[in-house]
Structures are given as C-alpha cells and as structure tokens.
C-alpha cells in the first residue's frame, strides 16, 4: 500500500505571517473601539458583546471564513 501524502487538516494549517499580523490588528481595533465607546459613554459595558460580535462577524465575512 502506497503512502499517501500528508495533507494538513483545519487544525494543522499554519497562518501566514501577514495574516497573523492582520488578525492581531483587527483584534486590537475591536478592543480599542469597545473601550472608547464605553469611556465616551455611547454604550454600556453590558452591550459590548453585541458590538464585538458584529465586528467579528463582519471581519469573518470579509475574510470568507465561517467561525
């Protein structure tokens, strides 16, 4: 029986350095925007989950991923 070439599954795939940097930038942007919205007084801390979820979903859709 011939050995099949190893194909990584979803958990073994490595992100490119550029993509990791973009993910970190997006994460920091979401955190900073949420902190600013609370400090300015536009939203309550309890409602941040909705804003965070919306921003994360928009980023996932933009990256064509389903998480």
PLY file of the C-alpha trace (Angstrom):
ply
format ascii 1.0
element vertex 67
property float x
property float y
property float z
element edge 66
property int vertex1
property int vertex2
end_header
0.00 0.00 0.00
1.50 3.33 -1.07
1.85 6.08 1.45
-0.48 8.98 0.81
0.98 12.47 1.05
0.17 14.12 4.33
-2.48 16.78 3.97
-2.99 19.01 6.96
-6.47 19.30 8.32
-8.01 22.52 9.62
-6.22 22.37 12.96
-2.78 21.80 11.44
-2.82 24.61 8.91
-0.46 27.43 9.65
-1.37 31.04 9.12
0.93 33.18 7.07
2.76 35.94 8.97
0.81 38.58 7.06
-2.48 37.05 8.09
-1.40 36.79 11.72
-0.48 40.46 11.73
-3.85 41.35 10.21
-5.66 39.23 12.82
-3.80 41.00 15.63
-4.56 44.42 14.13
-8.27 43.58 13.87
-8.34 42.21 17.44
-6.68 45.31 18.86
-9.01 47.54 16.82
-12.09 45.80 18.21
-10.81 46.04 21.79
-9.80 49.70 21.49
-13.07 50.68 19.80
-15.07 48.95 22.54
-13.08 50.68 25.29
-13.51 54.05 23.60
-17.26 53.56 23.20
-17.59 52.83 26.92
-15.32 55.70 28.00
-17.12 58.20 25.80
-20.42 56.95 27.19
-22.08 55.85 23.96
-22.70 52.27 25.10
-22.93 50.38 28.34
-20.41 47.67 29.12
-23.23 45.11 29.03
-23.99 45.83 25.38
-20.41 45.41 24.19
-20.93 41.74 23.37
-23.29 42.75 20.59
-20.84 45.23 19.11
-17.94 42.79 19.43
-19.94 40.02 17.80
-20.98 42.28 14.94
-17.42 43.44 14.28
-16.10 39.88 14.47
-18.81 38.61 12.11
-18.05 41.40 9.64
-14.35 40.51 9.71
-15.06 36.78 9.29
-17.34 37.51 6.33
-14.72 39.77 4.82
-12.11 37.02 5.18
-14.58 34.46 3.71
-14.40 32.25 6.74
-17.03 30.73 8.93
-16.04 30.50 12.57
0 1
1 2
2 3
3 4
4 5
5 6
6 7
7 8
8 9
9 10
10 11
11 12
12 13
13 14
14 15
15 16
16 17
17 18
18 19
19 20
20 21
21 22
22 23
23 24
24 25
25 26
26 27
27 28
28 29
29 30
30 31
31 32
32 33
33 34
34 35
35 36
36 37
37 38
38 39
39 40
40 41
41 42
42 43
43 44
44 45
45 46
46 47
47 48
48 49
49 50
50 51
51 52
52 53
53 54
54 55
55 56
56 57
57 58
58 59
59 60
60 61
61 62
62 63
63 64
64 65
65 66
